[in-house]
Amino acid sequence: FAAALSEQSSAATPKPRGSDWMQLLPGMAGVERGLCHDIAAHLAQYDAQVIEMRRLDASGRRAEAHRHFENLLGPARQAWQALNPRLTVPVFLLVEVALRTLAWLDCRMAEPPANALVAPASRVTSLLDAGRWPLGHWLAEVQAASDCPNLAALSQYLDRRDATLHGRSIRHALLKDWSTSTRVLMPQLALKPVLRGVLLSAQAERLEGRYYVARLFTFLCDLVRSGTEGEAPTWTEVQSQIKSRYTEVHRLELARTSAPA
């Protein structure tokens, strides 16, 4: 906690008193409440608590600020210390909040069967399975939904369906680059063309949502690697760390939302 405050206070420019999320909400007042509004409100709550911690610390009430910090994050700091002890505090905070927000959405949008005896598992954790990067897993799902055995076949299929990006065919080499996210990250503009081969609209809609989750996981993996002091861990190690933490965060969120009022 002390490291978090010292890193925040050592910035060259002062932090704003408010937050982008808190400033966004009043502008959404006339809009019918929906998912976007609820996401903004959820993130604004985190911002409000961080601002309160800074206020307490600035007024000399560091003990209260520390209790606020512990109440907000619970065992998260210890969990990340075990997973990646060299991860810097600002990055740990950002990744933790992102995973908690995703778990909140994951549980909110789950539809467990009536009288289910087993709690529904996360619908997105498989994007972090070992063997492929998140967008690689996503493209494998697109392959299956397009009835293609591999990326080469998917490229040929998309060509037959006149799917293009910037007026060019989506070649096999480009799909391979996207699947590893090493040289180039699959852009949002490619989403609709790549999904053109998915014939069932419900499947295409589901895959569209999962693309954004895969992009988020990719960003968080890159963030953890760059935010680790000293030699950066491998992508495989970081992906495993995020999967481990997200699995626990999802379990806790599911228990919270399933608890009787």
C-alpha positions, 0 to 999 in steps of 0.5 A, a space after each residue: 500500500 505504501 508503495 502504491 501511494 509513493 508511486 502515485 505521489 511521485 508522478 510529475 503532474 498531479 492526478 485529477 480529483 475526479 475520474 473519466 468514468 465518474 465524469 462520463 456518468 452524468 452525460 449518460 443520465 438521459 440514456 436508457 440504462 443498459 450494459 454500457 451505463 452499468 459498466 461505467 458505473 461499476 468502474 466509477 465505483 472503483 475510481 471513487 474508492 481510489 480517490 477517497 484513499 488518496 484524500 485520506 492519505 493527503 490529510 495525514 490519515 494513512 492508517 484509514 487509507 490503508 484500511 480502505 485499501 485492504 477492504 477494497 482489495 482483500 487478499 488480492 495483493 497476496 495472491 499477486 505476490 505469489 503469482 508474480 512477486 516482481 509485478 509493480 503496484 500500479 500494474 497490479 491494481 489495473 489488472 486486478 480491477 480489469 479482471 474483477 470487472 470482467 468477472 462481474 460481467 461474466 457472472 451477470 451475463 451467465 444463464 444457469 439452468 433452472 435448479 442447477 446444482 453446480 455453479 456455472 463456470 466462467 465462459 471466457 477462461 478457456 481463452 487463457 488455456 495453455 497452447 494458444 494465445 487468447 486470439 489464437 483460441 478465438 480464431 480456433 473457435 471461428 474455424 470451428 464455427 466456419 467448419 474449417 479444419 485450420 487457418 489455411 482452410 479458413 483463409 480460403 473460405 473467407 476468400 470465397 465469401 469475398 471477405 476483405 480487409 482494406 480491399 485485400 484478401 485475408 491471407 493465411 500468413 496474416 491469420 497466423 500473425 493474428 493468432 500469435 499476436 506477436 508481430 501484429 494485433 488483429 484490428 477491430 476492423 477485421 472482426 466483421 470480415 473474419 466472421 463472415 464465414 460464420 453462418 449462424 447469426 447467434 454464433 457470430 454474435 457470441 464470437 464478436 463478444 468473445 473477440 473483445 474479451 480475447 483482446 482484453 486478455 491480450 492487453 493484460 498479458 502485455 501489461 503484466 509483462 511490461 509491468 514486471 521489474 527485471 527480466 520480463 516473464 514469458 508470455 506463457 507464464 503471464 497467461 498462466 498467471 492471469 488465468 489463475 487469478 481470473 479463475 479465483 476472481 470469478 469464483 469469488 464474484 460468483 459466490 458474492 452474486 449467488 449469496 442470499 440477500 
